Amino acid sequence: MMSRFPLAAVLALAFARAAAAAPAPVAAGGGAKELQTTLVESAGPAEMDSTEKQTITTFHDDVVATSNNIRITCDYLKIVVNRQGEPGAILGKNGKFESLLAIGHVHIYQLEREATCGRAEVFPGEDRMVLSRDKPDEPLPVVRSTDGNYSATGPRLVFYRGQERALIETAPGERARILLPPLKNLGFAAPGADAAAPTAPPEAAAPPPAPAHD
């Protein structure tokens, strides 16, 4: 049985310049539109555990979270929000979104970019998102544009919202890699290319034979 649980948490954290945050939607009157409530669905159980200060909600199996221009799919999702209202209430009032942890086959879609990884951590208070592997034998995390003009991969990718800044952390034996659009021809010969051989001047015409003598 699929679990459905709406949360008033905003999941949108940008991929820095490589995946920069999109401008807020603009309403007809020129102001920013109100952000939509986040909807999280899962094939497995959804569990909520509250303390006086926090509400922790976990989702299991085929998890899908959607909010505004972002969509996250994964195997396990943990969302932590500040708790407000009466401490003894069974269902407290959700406040600010503190953190998000997605594990297992994580796929993040946002406008013209997407990311895949084994583990994704989002910290809205720090405007920071971290993509990494959950297990050593998993593929490296990747962020790419859907048009294929950009991609970045490495053992640990850290993105800072609002700073247009991204950091690829490496590990022994593993390298950072960024794919960019091709450079245009700058007019220089490629390294190692042989220079064009000069054109030989035309051979001079042979002189006419000397006249024969009797």
N, C-alpha and C positions, 0 to 999 in steps of 0.2 A: 504494500500500500504506500503510495507516494505521500510524503509529508510536505505541507506548504506552510510557510511561516513568513509573514511580512515584517520587516524591521525598518525602523526609521533611521537607518545608518547609511551614510553615503560611501560607496566603495571606490569612487573615482579618485585614483592617484595616478599622476601622469608618468610617462616614460622619459621625462626630461626632453632634451632636444631631439634625441633619437626617437622619442615617442612623446613629444611635448603635449601638455594638457591643452585640450581644445577650449576656446572661449566659451563662457557660459551662454546658454541659449538666450536669445533676446526676444522679449515679448513684442507684440505689435506696437505698444506705446513707447518702446525704446528701453525699458527696464529689463533686468535679467529675470528669466522665468524661475519659479520656485522649483527646487530640485525634487524629483519624484522619490517616493518611498521605495526602498529596496525590497525586492521579493526573492526569497530563497526557497528552492524546492529540492527535495531529495527522495530517492527511492527507499532509503532506509530510515531509521528513526531520527527524529529531531528532539534533542534534550535541552532543557533549560535549567540552569543552576544559578540561584541568586544569593548574594550576600548583602550586607548593608550598603556596600559601596559599588558593587559590580553585578552585572547580569552576563553570564557566560552561556552562549547557545552553541551547540554542536550539531552538525548534520553529517550523515553517513550515506555513502553509496550513491553514485550518479547525481552529484550535487550540481545545481545550476543556480547562480545568483545573477540577477539583472537589476540595473539601476541606471537611469539616464542613458549615457552613451557607452556603458561598459557592461560586459558579460563575462562571467567567470564560471568555468566548469572544472570539477575536480572530484576526487574520491572521498575527501574528508574536509570539512570546513568548520573553523572555530571563530566565533565573533564575540568580542568583548566590548560592552558598552557601559558607561557610567549609569548607576542606578539612582533614581530620584524618587521622591514621594515618601510614604510611610515605610519605615524599615520592616515592619511586621506584615506588610501586605504580601499576599501570595504572588501577585503579578505587579511588580513595581513599575514605575514609569521610566522608560528608557531615556537616557540623556545623550551625552556626546559619545561618538564612536571612538573607542580606544585603540583597538587593533583587530587585525584579521589574519588568520593563518589558514592557508590552503595547502593540502598535501595530496600527492598522487595524481599523475596525469593532468597536471594543472594547465589549463589553456585560458588565456585572457585575451579578449577581443575589445578593441576600442578604436572606433572610427577606422582609419586606414592603416592600423597597425595591430599586431598580435604578438603574444609571447607564449612560449611553452617552457615548462620546467617541472621538476619534481616537488618543489616547495616554494611557496610565495608568502612573504610576510609584508603586511601593510601597516604603517604607523602614521595615521593622519596628523597627530599632534606634532610630529617631526617632519611632515611632508616628505616621507621617505618610503620607498618600496624596495625590497630585497628579493631577488630571484636566485635560487640555488638548487642543488640536488638534495633529495631526501635520502638517497642511497648511493654509495660510491660507484656502483655499476650503471647508474642511470646516465642518459645523454646529458650533455652540458645544456644549461638554460640558453634560450635564444629569444631575441627580440628582433622582429623584422617588420618592414613595411609591406603592405599587401601588393604593391606594385613591383616588388622585387628589387627596388633601387637601394635598399638599405637593410643591413642585418648586423647584429652584434651578438657575440657568444663568448663565454668564458665560464670558469668555475663558479663565480659569484658576481652577479650584476646588481649594482646599487643605483637607484634613480632618485633624484631630488626634485620634487615638484616646485615650480616657480623659479628655480635657479638655472634652468636649461643646462643641467649638469648630470653627467652619468659617470660611473666608475666601474671598471671591469677589474675585479681582483683575480689574480692568477694563483696558481699552486705549482709545486715542483712537478716538472714534466708536462705541464699544461699551459697553453698560451692563450692570450687574449686575441680575438680576431674580429675585425670590423670590415664589412663589405660596403663599398661606396660606389656611386655612379662612375663610369669611365671618364678619364681625363680626355679633353679634346686634344687634337694634334697641335703641339706647340711649335712645330717646324724644325725640330731637331731629329737627327738620325737616331734610331734606336741603338742602345749600347751594344757594341760588338758587331754592328752591321758594317759590311764592307762599303767603303766609299765607291761611288760610281766611277768606273774607269773612264779616263778622258778619251774623247773621240780622236782616233788617229787621223792626221791630215790626209787628204786624197793623194794617192801616188801621182808623181809627175808623169806626164805622157812620154813615152819612149821617143827619142829623136828619130827622124825619118832615115831610112838607110842611105848610105853614101852612094852617089851615082857610080855605075860600073864604068871602068876604063878599058878601052880596046888594047 
